[in-house]
Amino acid sequence: MEYMSKEGYDRLVEELHQLERVELPRVKDAIAEARDKGDLSENFEYHAAKREQARLLGRIRFKQRVLEFARVIDTSRLNADSVGLLSHVAMTNTDTHAAMTYVIVSPHEANLREGKISIKSPIGQALLGKKAGDTVEVRVPAGVMHLHIDSVSL
């Protein structure tokens, strides 16, 4: 079971519809067009379109599976005192004094550019259950980070 926000769930549904209703028909048309050109054994366009179709079908199956096991979180039942899924966490790296704010989300919603980190990431795991005022030590590929949690909110 994968918990996610309503926004993340809706985005995943929209991506699935895009793949099924726009991308897949486009690739099927490309296959039909390439097939009409004759000998399939040496037809690069046909083989490329078939590879694209297989890739798209794999992505569609993956997104269908995620949605099958997805559960949208009722934000009214979340605890704003400690870090959990959908928490907004403001923190300071005590080594570099850099301030940062992240939202803890499901792995399928993670997007660093939008300030969303996965609950399964090293930072997400280290912050889980902590409260404002706590300091955590996080092992990341670049070494060890020390983060002071300034605030937690929903």
N, C-alpha and C positions, 0 to 999 in steps of 0.2 A: 504494500500500500504506500502510495506517495502523496503526502500532504502538500497542498499548494494554495496560493492565493486565488481569488476569483479572477483577478486580472490575468494571472499566469495561465489559468485553465482556459479562459476565453481566447487568449493569444494562441494557445496550442490548438484549439478547435479551429480557429481561423487559418492557421498554417496547414492543418490537415485538409480543410476545404479547398485551399489554394492548390495544394498538391493534387488532390483528386479531381477537381473540376477545371483546372487551367493547365497545369504542367503535364499531367498524364495524357490528356487528349492531344496536346501539342506533340508529345513524343510519339503517340500512336499514329498521328498524321505523318510525322517524319518517317516512321517505319514503312507505312503504306506507300509513300512517295518513293522511298529508296527501293522498295520491292518492285515497283513498276519499272525501274530502270534496267531490269534484266538479271544477269548472272549474280547470284547472291554470294558465291564463294569468294569473289574478288571485289565485292561492293563495300568499300570502307564506310560510306554513309549509313548503310544498313546495319553493319556491326556496331558502329558508334551509337546509333539510335537504340539498338537493342541493349547495349551496356547502360545507356542513360535510363532506359525503361526499368532495368533490373535495379539500378540505384534508387530510382524514385519509388519503386514498389517496396524496397527495403525501408526507406524513410517513412513511407505510409504505414507499413506494418509496425514500425517502432512507435510512431506517434499514436496509433490506435491502441497499442499495448499500454503505453503510458496513461492515456486517457481512461482506459478500462480500469486501471487500478488507482486512478487519481481520486483524491478526496479534497473538496474545497473546505478550507478552514473557516469556521465561524469566528470572526475576530472579536466578537463581544465576549467570548469565553476565554480569551487569552489573558495571561497574567502580565501586566506591564511592569512589575517590580524586577523581574529577572529576565535575562536574555533567552529568547526562544525563537521559534519560527515567526517571521514577520516583524521582529523587533527592530527598531531603529536604534543603532548603537553609536554614540559619539565617543571617541577614544583618542588617546594621545600615545604615540610611541615614545616611551620614556628615554630611549637611547638617542633618538634624533629630534625629539620634541615636535614631531610632525603630527598635526591634528587630522583626523579622518572620521568620516561618518559612513556607515554601511547599514544596509537592510539585510537581515538574515533570511534567505529564501531557500526553496527546494532546489536541487541541482538543475532541474529543467528550466528554472527561471533565472539562474545566476548570469550576471552580466556586469563585469567590473566597470565598464564605461558608465553604466547607470547607477553605480554604487550598490549593486546587489551581489552579495557573496553567498555561496552555497553553505548550507548548514553542515555539509559533509567535508568542507574544506578544512585545512588545519586551523585557520583562524576561527571559523565558525564552530568547530568542535571545542576549541579552547574557551570560547566565550559562553557556550551553552550553560545555562543555569547560574551564571555570575550576575552580580548586581552592581549598580553604580558605586564607585569608590574602590572596587576590587582591582587588583593588578594581576594580570595573567602572563605566563611565559608560554610562547608559542614557537614550536619548532617548524621552520619553513625551509624550503630548499636552500635559501641564501644564508641560513644560520638560525639564530634564536632571536626572537623579538620579545620585548617587554611592553605590554600594552596596559595603560591605565584607563579603566572605563569611566568616562566622565558622566554619561547619562544613558538611560535606557527608556524608550517610549514605544508606543504602538503607532 
